[in-house]
Amino acid sequence: MLSKLFRVLETRHSVFGLVALLACGALVYANSLSGAFVFDDIYNIRDNPFIQDLRFFWSYFTDYRTLSALPENAPYRPLSTVSFAFLWAIGNGSVWVFHVHKILMHVLIAWMSLRIGMVLVAKEGQVDRTAKASLWLGALLFVIHPALSEAVNYSSSLTSVQCAVFYVAAFWAFLGKKFFLMALLALASMLTKEEGASFPAVILLYSWVYKDWKRDKRSYGIAFGVLFAYLAVRHLLGSRTVIFGTLPWYEYFFTQLRAWVYYIYKIFTPWGYSVEHHSFGFSKSLFEPAVLGSAVLILASLLKTYRWARPGDSEPGRPFLAFGMGWYIICLLPASSFFPLSEPINEHRYYLSFALFLPALVLGISAVRESSGVSSVLQRLPVTLKTGAILAVLLVFSSVTIHQNRIWRTEETLWSDVVAKDPGNGRALNNLGIQIMSQGKLAEALDLFIRSEKMAPGYKYALINQVICLVAMHRIPEAREVIHRLTTAAVGADSVVVHHHHAKFLFETEGKPAEALPVIERCNELADRKFLPCLVMQIWIYQDLNRAEDMIRAAREVQRVQPENRDGKFGEGLGLIRLQRYPEAQVIFDELSFRNPNDIQALHNAAWIRFQLGNYRESKERWEQKLMLAPKDFSALSYLKAIAEKTTEQP
């Protein structure tokens, strides 16, 4: 029965095959559409003013800080920023648009990988039904496997999925000798995420495994030319890849040796998936048993890959497995080699690596089975039993993926899952605490923040949230002590968010605008004057210090970053009022009240300005509009009485 299904799928009707994979993807990920923005989505998408205004479009390519509202978290990935912006505009900020887009790309990658597998297998002369069925099974596994669910569910991982779409398409174009298209797609992959930079190595790997060095040699020059152009642009723009880790490069590399093996292990063990793997830990020495064992396994795999890629020494199916192994390692190198990141492993890092590795692995296992004599044993088993076993495996993987979608539905479900699996994870405790605090459970949230700091000493977000929680509980002396620890720690020296919360505490809690001003100015300096919370706070600090000109300048800086920002326009209007530049202020408050007729403060100021200018008729109209929103408003009633007296009208 299963073989008949694959015979249908292996025909020339590739569109039918794409639709079949799309149907499987839709069924497995249908319950993910109701998810929320979580984790870094908050900075990258939900609170990012740059992607919410397409007037910044060209800045996406010239300023890496537009990728995130938190400048210290923003690497140079302009095509990712473009996608965030257009998806935000299409869905008006709806999460489901991001999820649908990623599901479609996810399925497209599986289908392209399948077609590439067919081309490469044909080069070996192996075109039998078993090989094609194995490739289809590998593509289907890619669509439904829970190991890839984080990349599909996590909106910010659009960077990984989109990079893989361009990367796999570029390789397909290379196989078809469409080198100009290959160059465009490879560049698009690099401009989406750093993994794209490994593309030239992959086409060299192909030429070595399949001994196709006679292929138009321009392709190699074009691929490396694109890479050098990409690196040159990054250098000229002063762009960077954010490196959060403080680990020595060799310790990170030892850790990644374990990670390479662990990622393959997760293909066969559909449990233990998590957004955080703090317990995986970092390795200090090559001679740790786990590191040494992983190194031996990797070396053995590389030797096998070399043997299977040697001419005349490979059985059908093995060259593709050799290519798949090389693809897996090459695509992992940018994130999992020598450049330290803060987390030892992540489940979205191997997304591109699995694109061709999974089909190659399934075909390779089938080929090894045929040559080892296991085939004769399997052939004696009933067809229904073999079909049932395959369907059972697919059903288990699909069920786990559907369960993972539920975990990613909200911040609370996501971090509760991590804490349940790893109670000592400091970041998970902190992020769960944020959700508990938003529900008003301050004592419970504070306990989680304190536990977070104990598990991760010096973790700035745990300290920041302790301050927020303590202030809300009116425990100011304790909050002051935590602020002191936060600002004197090394982690707070150059942190935008630390300076922001320090200034906020001084200004809003302590009532010390003069002391808050240099802190907020340092925050803006660190953020290159593009972090909105700091820019907005500077407006109100200047207001308290009665510095109207500076208030107007700060308000215009806010509008430079986000032209329609209400705080920016309102602050400029207040500054103009203080300088008695009433006509200019009137224009601003009229615009705000027109844009939002329920903006009582803007309506109040528009009415007050007209009263000062002696335009009593229009002032009266606006005070009456305010009374419709707030019927017992004292100021509106008082000014209406004053207008009546001045115009000798009855109130």
NUBARO-16401 format. One line per field, with one value per residue (C-alpha): z, y, x negated; residue in three letters; residue number from 0. Coordinates in pm, whole numbers. Layout:
REM residues N
c3 <- c(Z  ...)
c2 <- c(Y  ...)
c1 <- c(X  ...)
residuo <- c(ALA  ...)
num <- c(NUM  ...)
***
This chain:
REM residues 651
c3 <- c(0  99  -211  -430  -262  -326  -689  -736  -570  -772  -1104  -1302  -1127  -888  -816  -669  -452  -331  -250  -60  152  204  326  579  696  732  936  1171  1224  1213  1589  1578  1406  1735  1891  2023  1986  2244  2366  2122  1908  2155  2057  1696  1594  1842  1988  1692  1549  1240  1093  1167  927  569  538  701  413  282  638  664  427  575  949  1124  1433  1254  1308  1676  1915  2139  1949  2133  1997  1630  1374  1006  842  612  423  752  852  516  570  925  793  506  715  984  722  558  883  1072  1344  1354  1454  1233  918  1031  1105  773  588  771  723  348  338  552  307  8  151  194  -166  -311  -106  -246  -604  -540  -391  -704  -922  -711  -682  -1060  -1092  -914  -1155  -865  -967  -821  -632  -291  -338  -442  -158  84  -47  -12  341  420  283  479  796  743  727  1039  1261  1607  1604  1353  1531  1712  1383  1251  1571  1679  1470  1505  1355  1024  979  983  762  502  489  419  140  -46  28  -98  -401  -480  -474  -702  -942  -927  -1027  -1320  -1427  -1376  -1223  -1225  -1038  -807  -726  -644  -423  -245  -172  -46  186  326  371  566  810  849  766  402  398  389  40  -162  55  -25  -401  -358  -151  -432  -690  -471  -386  -739  -922  -1124  -1139  -1512  -1431  -1549  -1331  -1338  -1072  -814  -893  -882  -548  -382  -544  -385  -49  -66  -176  120  364  212  254  617  677  508  702  1029  1067  1298  1415  1778  1990  2328  2478  2688  2661  2510  2150  2218  2501  2274  2003  2242  2335  1970  1908  2152  1990  1642  1776  1997  1707  1513  1828  1843  1504  1663  2007  1982  2338  2554  2310  2469  2384  2644  2705  2994  3146  2833  2971  2824  2797  2931  2785  2483  2719  2883  2805  2620  2413  2331  2244  2019  1848  1778  1631  1413  1292  1210  1020  823  732  616  418  252  170  28  -185  -342  -706  -766  -393  -316  -343  -466  -212  -21  -217  -136  232  214  60  324  606  455  407  772  906  665  733  1110  1109  1116  1443  1592  1567  1706  1753  2107  2155  2491  2463  2415  2177  2009  1821  1534  1461  1274  1059  737  807  823  488  283  565  656  305  267  605  523  184  339  604  329  125  423  507  152  158  508  454  670  356  320  673  616  287  471  694  586  385  621  917  749  634  979  1143  915  966  1344  1344  1135  1368  1678  1526  1416  1761  1932  1687  1757  2131  2075  1897  2215  2421  2193  2216  2493  2691  3005  2848  2682  2998  3226  3002  3028  3408  3438  3234  3378  3719  3738  3418  3522  3205  3205  3570  3486  3180  3364  3642  3392  3297  3661  3740  3455  3632  3948  4148  4267  4557  4343  4059  4293  4420  4060  3985  4299  4206  3856  3990  4214  3920  3690  3902  3748  3506  3434  3344  3672  3859  3646  3707  4080  4079  3884  4120  4438  4322  4249  4603  4743  4881  4761  4986  4864  4504  4556  4680  4374  4142  4306  4248  3890  3796  3965  3803  3487  3295  3341  3214  2846  2855  2701  2906  3234  3176  3074  3392  3610  3467  3502  3870  3940  3752  3821  4159  4328  4162  4071  3708  3733  3832  3573  3285  3245  3275  3000  2783  2820  2727  2407  2328  2363  2146  1879  1968  1830  2141  2176  2552  2631  2378  2510  2872  2787  2679  3019  3208  3020  3097  3471  3442  3261  2956  2679  2388  2482  2528  2169  2038  2222  2095  1737  1786  1879  1563  1356  1475  1459  1271  1400  1761  1988  2272  2031  1888  2227  2385  2105  2148  2523  2464  2217  2471  2730  2481  2408  2043  2043  1668  1613  1915  1797  1468  1657  1901  1624  1433  1740  1820  1454  1444  1768  1860  2201  2293  2584  2659  2299  2289  2620  2491  2158  2349  2597  2320  2143  2471  2510  2153  2213  1971  2211  1963  1859  2217  2334  2069  2188  2558  2477  2286  2593  2813  2588  2674  3040  3147  3489  3382  3609  3374  3080  3293  3431  3089  2944  3230  3164  2791  2870  3091  2830  2552  2780  2698  2948  3069)
c2 <- c(0  246  156  237  575  653  536  801  1063  975  1051  1366  1534  1719  1973  1694  1600  1959  1969  1640  1775  2100  1906  1718  2043  2212  1924  1906  2283  2388  2440  2672  2955  3079  3127  3453  3655  3510  3552  3764  3821  4097  4300  4182  4217  4327  4629  4705  5046  5002  4705  4870  5157  5080  5430  5277  5028  5142  5164  4788  4752  5023  4997  4660  4803  4807  4429  4473  4734  4636  4754  4523  4223  4325  4157  4249  4048  4297  4053  3915  4271  4320  4005  4108  4446  4315  4041  4298  4523  4241  4111  4442  4282  3946  3649  3398  3568  3496  3134  3071  3222  2997  2681  2749  2802  2492  2274  2437  2348  1983  1970  2131  1895  1604  1721  1778  1429  1283  1460  1347  987  973  1059  729  534  432  512  218  248  196  491  722  605  672  1025  1090  956  1185  1489  1396  1358  1705  1846  1673  1611  1774  1852  2128  2261  2541  2696  2685  2805  3074  3384  3524  3200  3319  3408  3036  2920  3197  3150  2780  2856  3076  2844  2524  2709  2843  2491  2370  2654  2549  2193  2335  2555  2871  3057  3411  3288  3093  3409  3608  3332  3272  3644  3651  3363  3548  3868  3670  3493  3421  3048  3153  3231  2856  2815  2816  2529  2323  2344  2244  1948  1848  1860  1645  1381  1351  1419  1692  1933  1990  2174  2536  2665  3011  2884  2861  3209  3350  3181  3306  3648  3675  3575  3835  4103  4017  4033  4363  4519  4408  4557  4889  4928  4846  4558  4271  3936  3963  3739  3712  3449  3527  3172  3108  2994  2651  2573  2665  2440  2146  2202  2207  1870  1730  1941  1796  1446  1554  1711  1382  1194  1412  1278  937  1045  1257  1388  1645  1935  2276  2639  2632  2367  2523  2179  2076  2292  2399  2177  2285  2021  1796  1506  1512  1169  1318  1551  1282  1031  1286  1370  1000  958  1266  1154  808  964  1186  885  699  1005  1013  643  664  963  783  686  318  241  324  134  312  557  604  904  1092  1002  1121  1448  1477  1433  1701  1933  1880  1981  2271  2433  2406  2569  2940  2901  2585  2601  2864  3177  3172  3228  3249  2916  2587  2454  2572  2373  2620  2614  2283  2373  2434  2135  1898  2017  1768  1559  1399  1267  1158  981  790  684  596  375  202  146  11  -218  -359  -432  -577  -866  -717  -675  -1047  -1061  -758  -894  -1193  -961  -891  -571  -455  -489  -283  -22  -7  41  334  495  448  632  915  933  955  1233  1423  1392  1527  1820  1904  1893  2125  2372  2393  2464  2756  2904  3158  3285  3119  2774  2806  2894  2666  2380  2480  2517  2176  2014  2219  2379  2534  2738  3102  3261  3038  3125  3495  3477  3274  3534  3808  3626  3568  3936  4044  3855  4064  3780  3993  3781  3467  3652  3803  3456  3341  3643  3577  3210  3316  3531  3248  3008  3266  3510  3855  3790  4146  4074  3891  4197  4441  4249  4231  4611  4636  4391  4555  4900  4764  4621  4962  4809  5097  5051  4691  4804  5067  4801  4580  4879  4941  4580  4599  4922  4837  4492  4453  4338  4679  4896  4902  4765  4974  4807  4848  5221  5254  5092  5277  5611  5503  5421  5755  5956  5783  5621  5847  6170  6277  6399  6573  6244  6049  6277  6165  5801  5836  6027  5738  5497  5691  5704  5325  5271  5518  5719  5454  5288  5440  5388  5589  5860  5899  5912  6190  6407  6383  6432  6759  6854  6811  7013  7289  7273  7333  7365  7037  6881  6972  6839  6508  6479  6528  6259  6019  6115  6058  5697  5655  5942  5870  5815  5973  6051  6226  6450  6514  6603  6844  7009  7053  7204  7451  7548  7617  7850  8008  7906  7837  7821  7550  7356  7383  7209  6916  6864  6901  6626  6399  6454  6401  6078  5959  6142  5970  6118  6330  6487  6603  6737  6920  7091  7183  7348  7522  7671  7816  7970  8137  8268  8408  8169  8102  7945  7665  7630  7579  7310  7113  7145  7012  6720  6646  6648  6385  6160  6266  6417  6537  6677  6976  7164  7141  7269  7554  7671  7652  7877  8118  8126  8198  8491  8630  8608  8713  8383  8180  7868)
c1 <- c(0  -276  -479  -178  -147  -515  -480  -213  -429  -741  -574  -627  -340  -570  -299  -90  -385  -418  -47  -77  -364  -172  131  -86  -246  93  233  -65  -103  265  276  -27  162  310  -34  -175  -493  -732  -1089  -1297  -986  -903  -1212  -1245  -881  -615  -799  -1026  -927  -1145  -956  -622  -689  -797  -942  -1251  -1282  -1621  -1754  -1710  -2006  -2227  -2165  -2178  -2008  -1672  -1637  -1553  -1418  -1710  -2021  -2260  -2063  -2067  -2298  -2302  -2022  -1849  -1627  -1500  -1408  -1234  -1028  -934  -820  -607  -448  -367  -208  -12  133  143  -68  114  -101  79  -55  -411  -322  -148  -444  -689  -481  -473  -851  -906  -712  -883  -1225  -1119  -995  -1310  -1527  -1331  -1383  -1754  -1777  -1620  -1878  -2174  -2052  -2009  -2380  -2455  -2240  -2015  -1659  -1469  -1145  -1306  -1540  -1259  -1037  -1325  -1366  -995  -1004  -1297  -1110  -799  -1006  -1147  -793  -656  -960  -935  -1308  -1226  -916  -1103  -1215  -857  -682  -928  -854  -1206  -1340  -1203  -1570  -1663  -1375  -1408  -1786  -1727  -1475  -1724  -2017  -1850  -1708  -2056  -2199  -1920  -2001  -2367  -2275  -2073  -2368  -2165  -2455  -2313  -2005  -2234  -2428  -2112  -1971  -2302  -2334  -1974  -2058  -2358  -2156  -1898  -2131  -2501  -2465  -2434  -2806  -2880  -2727  -3054  -3183  -2872  -2918  -3283  -3162  -2925  -3204  -3425  -3162  -3023  -3352  -3188  -3480  -3416  -3095  -3124  -3406  -3252  -3011  -3289  -3417  -3065  -2986  -3305  -3260  -2917  -3062  -3340  -3093  -2869  -3161  -3276  -2931  -2919  -3261  -3179  -2855  -3025  -2783  -2840  -2718  -2622  -2843  -2683  -2911  -3217  -3353  -3697  -3657  -3812  -3569  -3281  -3426  -3456  -3092  -2988  -3152  -2897  -2624  -2685  -2626  -2337  -2147  -2159  -2054  -1741  -1631  -1575  -1449  -1133  -1133  -1310  -1267  -1296  -1365  -1646  -1914  -2104  -2170  -2363  -2644  -2976  -3282  -3619  -3846  -3882  -3943  -3602  -3448  -3149  -3369  -3623  -3350  -3180  -3509  -3572  -3222  -3261  -3604  -3469  -3178  -3416  -3631  -3321  -3216  -3559  -3539  -3186  -3286  -3585  -3531  -3451  -3433  -3072  -2750  -2435  -2293  -2615  -2750  -2428  -2466  -2830  -2711  -2438  -2691  -2915  -2617  -2519  -2861  -2925  -2587  -2640  -2984  -2881  -2685  -2835  -3211  -3449  -3235  -3091  -2719  -2546  -2361  -2547  -2280  -1960  -1700  -1682  -2057  -2046  -1742  -1938  -2164  -1866  -1724  -1928  -2068  -1734  -1655  -2019  -2008  -1688  -1826  -2161  -2000  -1803  -2119  -2315  -2024  -2024  -2396  -2408  -2174  -1903  -1695  -1631  -1493  -1269  -1141  -993  -787  -427  -383  -109  -346  -620  -371  -216  -555  -641  -302  -333  -668  -521  -221  -444  -655  -344  -185  -496  -509  -144  -225  -523  -294  -84  -395  -483  -132  -209  -507  -373  -333  -675  -869  -667  -777  -1143  -1129  -959  -1237  -1525  -1442  -1789  -1758  -1801  -1667  -1358  -1285  -1316  -1092  -830  -845  -761  -442  -348  -416  -187  93  40  -118  -407  -536  -543  -713  -976  -1062  -1119  -1343  -1551  -1585  -1685  -1968  -2089  -2099  -2261  -2465  -2487  -2199  -2091  -1729  -1668  -1800  -1600  -1279  -1348  -1358  -1030  -863  -994  -882  -536  -532  -645  -965  -1183  -1492  -1528  -1482  -1752  -1995  -1927  -1976  -2313  -2419  -2299  -2476  -2805  -2829  -3036  -2728  -2564  -2849  -2754  -2403  -2125  -1850  -2040  -2087  -1723  -1592  -1843  -1725  -1362  -1416  -1589  -1326  -995  -1059  -1314  -1195  -1550  -1543  -1881  -2047  -1851  -1956  -2322  -2214  -1954  -2202  -2448  -2168  -2101  -2471  -2504  -2195  -2311  -1998  -1763  -1617  -1271  -1215  -1529  -1448  -1093  -1203  -1446  -1149  -984  -1309  -1365  -1006  -1065  -1386  -1193  -1422  -1169  -1415  -1582  -1239  -1146  -1478  -1433  -1074  -1190  -1453  -1174  -986  -1300  -1302  -923  -752  -401  -503  -242  -485  -719  -450  -287  -620  -704  -362  -415  -758  -612  -342  -612  -780  -440  -462  -92  -11  -278  -159  202  117  -38  250  508  328  322  690  784  586  748  1070  1060  721  846  507  457  813  756  442  606  893  660  441  744  857  515  536  883  1053  1338  1581  1344  1219  1575  1634  1333  1417  1761  1604  1395  1707  1860  1564  1539  1878  1759  1422  1357  1122  1363  1651  1436  1319  1669  1786  1497  1580  1944  1840  1604  1861  2152  2325  2521  2340)
residuo <- c(MET  LEU  SER  LYS  LEU  PHE  ARG  VAL  LEU  GLU  THR  ARG  HIS  SER  VAL  PHE  GLY  LEU  VAL  ALA  LEU  LEU  ALA  CYS  GLY  ALA  LEU  VAL  TYR  ALA  ASN  SER  LEU  SER  GLY  ALA  PHE  VAL  PHE  ASP  ASP  ILE  TYR  ASN  ILE  ARG  ASP  ASN  PRO  PHE  ILE  GLN  ASP  LEU  ARG  PHE  PHE  TRP  SER  TYR  PHE  THR  ASP  TYR  ARG  THR  LEU  SER  ALA  LEU  PRO  GLU  ASN  ALA  PRO  TYR  ARG  PRO  LEU  SER  THR  VAL  SER  PHE  ALA  PHE  LEU  TRP  ALA  ILE  GLY  ASN  GLY  SER  VAL  TRP  VAL  PHE  HIS  VAL  HIS  LYS  ILE  LEU  MET  HIS  VAL  LEU  ILE  ALA  TRP  MET  SER  LEU  ARG  ILE  GLY  MET  VAL  LEU  VAL  ALA  LYS  GLU  GLY  GLN  VAL  ASP  ARG  THR  ALA  LYS  ALA  SER  LEU  TRP  LEU  GLY  ALA  LEU  LEU  PHE  VAL  ILE  HIS  PRO  ALA  LEU  SER  GLU  ALA  VAL  ASN  TYR  SER  SER  SER  LEU  THR  SER  VAL  GLN  CYS  ALA  VAL  PHE  TYR  VAL  ALA  ALA  PHE  TRP  ALA  PHE  LEU  GLY  LYS  LYS  PHE  PHE  LEU  MET  ALA  LEU  LEU  ALA  LEU  ALA  SER  MET  LEU  THR  LYS  GLU  GLU  GLY  ALA  SER  PHE  PRO  ALA  VAL  ILE  LEU  LEU  TYR  SER  TRP  VAL  TYR  LYS  ASP  TRP  LYS  ARG  ASP  LYS  ARG  SER  TYR  GLY  ILE  ALA  PHE  GLY  VAL  LEU  PHE  ALA  TYR  LEU  ALA  VAL  ARG  HIS  LEU  LEU  GLY  SER  ARG  THR  VAL  ILE  PHE  GLY  THR  LEU  PRO  TRP  TYR  GLU  TYR  PHE  PHE  THR  GLN  LEU  ARG  ALA  TRP  VAL  TYR  TYR  ILE  TYR  LYS  ILE  PHE  THR  PRO  TRP  GLY  TYR  SER  VAL  GLU  HIS  HIS  SER  PHE  GLY  PHE  SER  LYS  SER  LEU  PHE  GLU  PRO  ALA  VAL  LEU  GLY  SER  ALA  VAL  LEU  ILE  LEU  ALA  SER  LEU  LEU  LYS  THR  TYR  ARG  TRP  ALA  ARG  PRO  GLY  ASP  SER  GLU  PRO  GLY  ARG  PRO  PHE  LEU  ALA  PHE  GLY  MET  GLY  TRP  TYR  ILE  ILE  CYS  LEU  LEU  PRO  ALA  SER  SER  PHE  PHE  PRO  LEU  SER  GLU  PRO  ILE  ASN  GLU  HIS  ARG  TYR  TYR  LEU  SER  PHE  ALA  LEU  PHE  LEU  PRO  ALA  LEU  VAL  LEU  GLY  ILE  SER  ALA  VAL  ARG  GLU  SER  SER  GLY  VAL  SER  SER  VAL  LEU  GLN  ARG  LEU  PRO  VAL  THR  LEU  LYS  THR  GLY  ALA  ILE  LEU  ALA  VAL  LEU  LEU  VAL  PHE  SER  SER  VAL  THR  ILE  HIS  GLN  ASN  ARG  ILE  TRP  ARG  THR  GLU  GLU  THR  LEU  TRP  SER  ASP  VAL  VAL  ALA  LYS  ASP  PRO  GLY  ASN  GLY  ARG  ALA  LEU  ASN  ASN  LEU  GLY  ILE  GLN  ILE  MET  SER  GLN  GLY  LYS  LEU  ALA  GLU  ALA  LEU  ASP  LEU  PHE  ILE  ARG  SER  GLU  LYS  MET  ALA  PRO  GLY  TYR  LYS  TYR  ALA  LEU  ILE  ASN  GLN  VAL  ILE  CYS  LEU  VAL  ALA  MET  HIS  ARG  ILE  PRO  GLU  ALA  ARG  GLU  VAL  ILE  HIS  ARG  LEU  THR  THR  ALA  ALA  VAL  GLY  ALA  ASP  SER  VAL  VAL  VAL  HIS  HIS  HIS  HIS  ALA  LYS  PHE  LEU  PHE  GLU  THR  GLU  GLY  LYS  PRO  ALA  GLU  ALA  LEU  PRO  VAL  ILE  GLU  ARG  CYS  ASN  GLU  LEU  ALA  ASP  ARG  LYS  PHE  LEU  PRO  CYS  LEU  VAL  MET  GLN  ILE  TRP  ILE  TYR  GLN  ASP  LEU  ASN  ARG  ALA  GLU  ASP  MET  ILE  ARG  ALA  ALA  ARG  GLU  VAL  GLN  ARG  VAL  GLN  PRO  GLU  ASN  ARG  ASP  GLY  LYS  PHE  GLY  GLU  GLY  LEU  GLY  LEU  ILE  ARG  LEU  GLN  ARG  TYR  PRO  GLU  ALA  GLN  VAL  ILE  PHE  ASP  GLU  LEU  SER  PHE  ARG  ASN  PRO  ASN  ASP  ILE  GLN  ALA  LEU  HIS  ASN  ALA  ALA  TRP  ILE  ARG  PHE  GLN  LEU  GLY  ASN  TYR  ARG  GLU  SER  LYS  GLU  ARG  TRP  GLU  GLN  LYS  LEU  MET  LEU  ALA  PRO  LYS  ASP  PHE  SER  ALA  LEU  SER  TYR  LEU  LYS  ALA  ILE  ALA  GLU  LYS  THR  THR  GLU  GLN  PRO)
num <- c(0  1  2  3  4  5  6  7  8  9  10  11  12  13  14  15  16  17  18  19  20  21  22  23  24  25  26  27  28  29  30  31  32  33  34  35  36  37  38  39  40  41  42  43  44  45  46  47  48  49  50  51  52  53  54  55  56  57  58  59  60  61  62  63  64  65  66  67  68  69  70  71  72  73  74  75  76  77  78  79  80  81  82  83  84  85  86  87  88  89  90  91  92  93  94  95  96  97  98  99  100  101  102  103  104  105  106  107  108  109  110  111  112  113  114  115  116  117  118  119  120  121  122  123  124  125  126  127  128  129  130  131  132  133  134  135  136  137  138  139  140  141  142  143  144  145  146  147  148  149  150  151  152  153  154  155  156  157  158  159  160  161  162  163  164  165  166  167  168  169  170  171  172  173  174  175  176  177  178  179  180  181  182  183  184  185  186  187  188  189  190  191  192  193  194  195  196  197  198  199  200  201  202  203  204  205  206  207  208  209  210  211  212  213  214  215  216  217  218  219  220  221  222  223  224  225  226  227  228  229  230  231  232  233  234  235  236  237  238  239  240  241  242  243  244  245  246  247  248  249  250  251  252  253  254  255  256  257  258  259  260  261  262  263  264  265  266  267  268  269  270  271  272  273  274  275  276  277  278  279  280  281  282  283  284  285  286  287  288  289  290  291  292  293  294  295  296  297  298  299  300  301  302  303  304  305  306  307  308  309  310  311  312  313  314  315  316  317  318  319  320  321  322  323  324  325  326  327  328  329  330  331  332  333  334  335  336  337  338  339  340  341  342  343  344  345  346  347  348  349  350  351  352  353  354  355  356  357  358  359  360  361  362  363  364  365  366  367  368  369  370  371  372  373  374  375  376  377  378  379  380  381  382  383  384  385  386  387  388  389  390  391  392  393  394  395  396  397  398  399  400  401  402  403  404  405  406  407  408  409  410  411  412  413  414  415  416  417  418  419  420  421  422  423  424  425  426  427  428  429  430  431  432  433  434  435  436  437  438  439  440  441  442  443  444  445  446  447  448  449  450  451  452  453  454  455  456  457  458  459  460  461  462  463  464  465  466  467  468  469  470  471  472  473  474  475  476  477  478  479  480  481  482  483  484  485  486  487  488  489  490  491  492  493  494  495  496  497  498  499  500  501  502  503  504  505  506  507  508  509  510  511  512  513  514  515  516  517  518  519  520  521  522  523  524  525  526  527  528  529  530  531  532  533  534  535  536  537  538  539  540  541  542  543  544  545  546  547  548  549  550  551  552  553  554  555  556  557  558  559  560  561  562  563  564  565  566  567  568  569  570  571  572  573  574  575  576  577  578  579  580  581  582  583  584  585  586  587  588  589  590  591  592  593  594  595  596  597  598  599  600  601  602  603  604  605  606  607  608  609  610  611  612  613  614  615  616  617  618  619  620  621  622  623  624  625  626  627  628  629  630  631  632  633  634  635  636  637  638  639  640  641  642  643  644  645  646  647  648  649  650)
***
